[in-house]
Amino acid sequence: MSKPVVYDFFATWCGPCQMQTPILEALEKKLGDLVEIRKVDVDKHMDLAEKYGIRVVPTLIIEKDGKIVKTMEGVTDAATLEKLLQPLVG
């Protein structure tokens, strides 16, 4: 099984996106190689934003084995993210 991937769809001009970044960085430090975090700038990668139906930034999408497990719009706190990811990394 592959490790879960968290896609962080953001924009450089987005204030809440700037709040999400340190939360993801702390999570990445805590979970290390158990999870992969990919940042996707919606202004540079409109094709991916369209593919995933992104309408709001920030939007986080958790994918496991090529399937979307969870989509969250707006800033998501570390505890919520960790709770969602724990069953996927075990």
N, C-alpha and C positions, 0 to 999 in steps of 0.2 A: 504494500500500500504506500501511496505517496504521502508526503507531509501536506498539511493544509496550507493554502495560499490565501493571504489577506491582500486584496486589492484596495488600495486607498485612492479613490478618485477625488482629485483636488484641483484647485486653481490657485495660482500665485497671488491673485488679488482678493482671495477669500479669507476673511478674518477667522471664522470658525475652523477652517482648514489648518490654519497656523496653530490653533489650540489642539487639534488632533495629532499633529506631528510628534510632539514630545510624549504623548500617551503611547503611540505606536513604537517609538524608539525605546521606551522603558520596557514595553512588552517584549520587544525583540531581544533586549538584553536578558530578560528573565527567562524566556523560553528558548533562546539560542537557536540551534539548528533544528529544533522541533517544528518550527513554523517559518514560512517564507513570506516576507512583506514586500509587495510591489507597489511603488507609488506611480500613479498614472495622472499626468497633467492633462486635464480635459481639453485645454486650449491647443495642445500639441498633438493629442491623440483622439481626435473627434470620432474616428472610426471605432475605437474601443468603447468610447462613451456611448455611441449609438448602439453598438452590439449588445452592451449590457443594459441599455435603456436608462442611462443616467440622466436624471432631471434636476437633481439637487447635489450641491457639493457642500461639505464632504459627504461621500457615500462610501461605505465599506462593504465589500463583498467577500465572504469567506467561501472558498471553493475547496473541495476535497475529491480527489480522483476524477477531476474534470466536471464535477457536478456542483452547482451552487447550493450551499448549505444554508446560508443566511445573508440577507441584505439589510443594511442599516443606514438610514439617512440621518444627517446631522452628526454632531460630535457624540462619539460613543466612549464611555469611560472605561478605564483599564479593567475594573472588576468584571464588568459585563463581558468584555472581550475574552478575558481569561476563562470565565465560566463557559463560554461558547466553545473555546478552543480546547480546553482540557480533555473532553471526551474524544476529540479528533486526533490527539497526539499520543494517546495511550496505547 
